[in-house]
Structures are given as structure tokens and as C-alpha cells.
């Protein structure tokens, strides 16, 4: 009987076959052998190397019949052990594979540089795509490249003779110059020995260079192969990806993290679409117009074909399954219809990229803006900063409450405020202070829920409509087709104007003003594209009485934050957007705050945009925009309209009805009070005063600064000191008595 040994299934099968051979041999010789093999229960854990190798060594030394079994088992276990595989994977992945990839990249580049392979490949793709114009273009490029290559070869043939001639001429010229220098020195020093002194110096210099080369040459010669290997390793590491068998266990478990053509094809084959599965069974293979290409280290972009009977909408409807097949979250995979019929544009973001916050606002600390060149909005899913030209590009921001619409509007207006030429109008149909910090820069600013704000907005729309006609007439006089920055700099009446209507559903839903306001907005947008007048609207509702469909159709830039239904999606992004795969319903309310789908901003069908965030704290009154606006005021061109010009007259008249310094002193006690807590006290003191009814802490701080009282910042809190207020009262009284 053979001693029982704890073996894996494969080892037990090997032993069983060996024992069966012994039984057959014994039966043939007339001998009977009772062979019993004890099969243990299957062991899930891979056997370790340690228990097997000593037995193999011992069996070999004793030359027993089980030596072959133990040796084969020991070698197999040692070779397939995870530690051995991990070591080999590390060595291969970090050495051989990267170096081999680097060699392949260099060879391919050299081959393409010295042959017509690149042009032939592009011509084949153009021919397969049926793009005749592109095929002709690449054929012409190929002919030019062939002619230039022939010219370079002929130049190389003549190069040795030209080089020899140049060297001879240069040597004779240098020798003549050195002899002339030597003669000059000989005459100066009255010594004939100086004639050859410059030549001797040059010969000594050449000898020293030769000695230096002989000393350095050997170390350089020894270092060159290692430097070449290092260069190839770096090139392969940055260019290629390791094969699956060389990848670590973690990467194999997350197969599909690196998007490849094969991975996309496999993911499509498991979408569960009947017609697609049938086409694959009949031999259909996916064709890539653009294979998966990595973009800005943020993800992969690809464009691939679909078989007959399959539309991009079908792929978009199965986006969750496609994301699962590619080991991504649903928000990280976006298939949409490509420009070419029958193809799908696919964007696959890196895992977790949607969770990363947007970088800081690029103009937060310095820099100007130009609305004609574009103002920064945010960062796309590909990591690109999205910059949008405002003139001719009206905007709509929509989505659920609390998803970032107001911040998006603040970003746009802040960028426009940094343009020294741009005039800004803001109307907020709510009692929030989102734009109070912008007040010094705004030519018109009204906020509140009263009919007076809706009436002011209606008057503004009438004025905008009139301005469009005036600017059209002015452009006709100048012989220009549209307003440019050059024209705006020369003619103040043509300076760009941006008007924002925040929470516009209150305006368009107004019983008295809504219809006229909608008509004026539509007419202004239709005619104002070339007059540098930009309208922007934000709302939380997509109903027709909240944001008229004609406005959504006319705007160029649509930003939709998280919404619940396809109706809301199409209401903000335009009819048919949901069917085309442009779906803000995939954004998660409360989690994807500050992220929207943006259309009309780039050449892409849509962008997943992370908006820059302008920090604000309602509790302390801190608003990062205040410092930017303060800087923007220093950029203004002479004659610019802002709160300190015409519109400020109304504010001044309102403020003179009450002495705000005296009122602040009256509501303060003996302790310092945060500036955000002072306006409620002023409203209690004078509830009918219009300035106090809509005043915020930021606005009060600005007004106090205008009256000579600066409220300092202490840890982003702005305490108002009653002693400073009273001292200002005394100082003002003394000044008045002196007058």
C-alpha cells in the first residue's frame, strides 16, 4: 500500500494514473497488487512550496519510485507559486516588457519615418471609410513625402564632398586668421617667435581635447548601453501597457480598467441586445473609426461601428450594462451617436474620476478676461478647461435645487466682470445674496420677490431690445458685420453687455409681466447675436411657463444639472437630447453637485462639466468673489458703467433717507457683531426702509467702506466694532462743524 499523501486534484490524478499502470502490469504478470490511494477532500488553497520540495529531494536521494512524482510536483508548484509568479511579473513588467515596448516604438517610428507605411495606413482607413476627399489628400501628402525623401537622399550622397570642401575652407580660413594674429603679435612685441604662437596654442588646445576624449570615452562607451536601455524602458513605460499575463493580480481582478479594442468588443458582446448578439454570431466584428485613445490621463475616447439593425440609442439605453462590462460606474461611461452614421462615440473615464473636485478657479487671484476670447467655466471629463465665448452665446442653466446652478451663474458673471469692457446687469427673483458681492461691478442689480424686481427686469429687457436696434444701426454705419473687441474698444456704445436673470421662472411665470418678458427675450436673442449682447437664465423648472421653449432653442450653451425625468432633460438641453444619449438624468442629486451636462460649448456633442467653485459662506458672510470684484474694479476702462455711475444715484438717494452709520451704531451693543447679523437688526429698526429689506452682510460691508468704515476680516469673519462706528460718527461731526 502506498502511503497517503495530501495532494491537490491534479497531483492525485497523476498518482492515480501511475497506480493504474502498476495494476495493469501486475495483472499481466499474474500478480495481484492491492493498491489503495486515499483521496482527500479538495483543497482550495494552493499547496505551498515548502512541504513538497524536501520530499522531492529526499525521494531523489533514496531513488524510490515516487521520485518522479515528487520532482515533477515540486517543480510545478515552485514554478506556479504566486510568489514566483509575482516576482517574474514584477521583473517582466518593470524590465523586459517596457524595454521591448520601447524598442518596438523606436523601430516603428523609424520605419514610418523612412517608408510610406503611415500614409498607406491612413489611405486604407480613408478608403474603408469611403472618404474620397481624405483619400486624395493623403495621396498628395504621400507624393510630397516621397519627393522630399528622394531629395534628402540625393543631398546625403553629395554631403561628404560638400563637408570635405567646407572643412578644407574652414581650416584654411582659421589658419590664415591665426597667422595674421601671430604677425600682429610679432610686430607688436618685435619678436618673430610670436608668428606661430597662435597656431601652437590651437594645437595644444586640440591635443587637450583629444586627451579629454580618450579619458572620457571609455566611461561614456560603457554608459551608453545602459542609458539606451533606460531610455527604451522609459519610452515603453509611458507608451505601452503590460499584457494580461504580466499584470498584477489586482489588475487582473479589475480587467477592463485599461480600455482596449478587445475590451470594448467584449463589453458589446455582453450587452444583452438580441440583434447585436445575432450579428456577432454571424461573424460581425466591431470596426474602430478611432481606437481607444487615452486623453489627458482622464480616460479613453473611441468611435466604433454598429451592425445593421442596431442604433446608438440602443447602446445608450444599455449604458449601465456597458459600464459594468468595462468595470466603471454608470456616470463614467457615455456612449453617444457619432457624427458619422452607424458609429458610436464612446467616452470611458478613469475609475473614480467623477468624484474628484474641480481645480481652483483660474482667475481667482490674478488675471483679466476677454468675453470675446472666452471666460472659464470648468473642467470637462477629459480634463480640459472649458472656455466659452459669451457674445453670440446665450446661456441657460437648469436642474434640481441645490445642484450648482447659482454657482455656475456666479462663475460666468465673475469671468465677464474681469473683462474691463463688459457691462453687467443682474436680476435675481429671490431674496438670496448670491450676487451681493458683485454689486460694485454691476451696472444694474435688483433682487427680491416683489413685483418691483419683475418690473425692473421687464424694463431691462425693453432696453436691451432697443440697444440691439441701436447697435445694428451703428454697425451699418461702420460697415461692420458684428461687434468685435477692436470695435468695442474704439466705440463705447458697442461694448459687450451680459444680462443674467436668476430664478427666471418667477419672471416668465408672472401674470402681468411674464408674456411680454418672454417675447422680448426671444426677440433680443434672435437679433442680438452680432451685437455683443448676451442673455443668461437659470431656473429649477423646465416647464414652458418657467423657461419658454423658444429660449431653450435659441441659446447656444445649455447646462443641465441633475434632473429626474427625460422631460426635464429635454426641457433644458433641447428636444431629442435624451434619445441622443445626452442624459442629465444619470447625474446623482446630492452627490454630483457642481457637475452638469453642457452642450454648445465645444465641438463635442456634449461635455460632462465640473464647474469651478466660487466659495461663499452664508454664516460668516465670506464670499471669495468679493476680492475678485475688488480687483476687477481696478481694470475698468474709462466710461464703463457700474454701480458707482448712473445706477448708484438711486442707491444714494435711498441711503440719504436714513443715516446708516447712526443706525448701525444704534443697533450695536458694546460687543463686536458679525457683519452678517447686522442687517436683520437694521430691518427691525426700520422695517419699511427699502435698502434694509434686501441688505446682506456683504452689501453692508461695502456701504460701510464707502462711508469710511472698513470691516476687517478675522478668520473669514467680519466683526463690526461698535467703538469704530462711534468714532466715525464723532469724526464726521467734527468735519461738519469745521465746514
Secondary structure, DSSP 8 states (H G I E B T S, - for coil): --------HHHHHHHHHHHHHHHHHHHHTT--------------S---HHHHHHHHHHHHHHT-TTHHHHHHHHHHHHHH-HHHHHHHHHHIIIIIHHHHHHHHHHHHHHHHHHSSHHHHHHHHHHHHHT-HHHHHHHHHHHHHHHHHHHHHHHHHHHHHHHHHHHHHHHHHHHHHHHHHHHHHHHHHHT-GGGGTHHHHHHHHHHHHHHHHHHHHHHHHHHHHHHHHHHHHHHHHHHH----GGGS-HHHHHTTTSS--HHHHHHHHHTS--HHHHHHHHTT----EEEEEEEETTTEEEEEEE--TT--HHHHHHTHHHHHHHTT--GGGEEEEE-SSTTEEEEEEE-TTGGGS-----TTSSS---BTTTBEEEEE-TTS-EEEE--TT--EEEE-STTSSHHHHHHHHHHHHHTSTT-EEEEEESSS--TTGGGGGG-SEEEESSSHHHHHHHHHHHHHHHHHHHHHHHHHHHHT-SS--HHHHHH-GGG--EEEEEETTHHHHT-TTTHHHHHHHHHHHHHH-GGGTEEEEEEES--STTTS-HHHHHH-SEEEE---SSHHHHHHHH-TTTTTTT--GGGS-TTTSTTEEEEESSSSSS-EEEEE----EETTTTEEHHHHHHHHHHTT--TT--STTTTTHHHHHHHHTTS-HHHHHHHH--SS-EEHHHHHHHHHHH-TT-HHHHT--HHHHHHHHHHTT-----BTTB-EE-HHHHHHHHHHHHHHHHH-
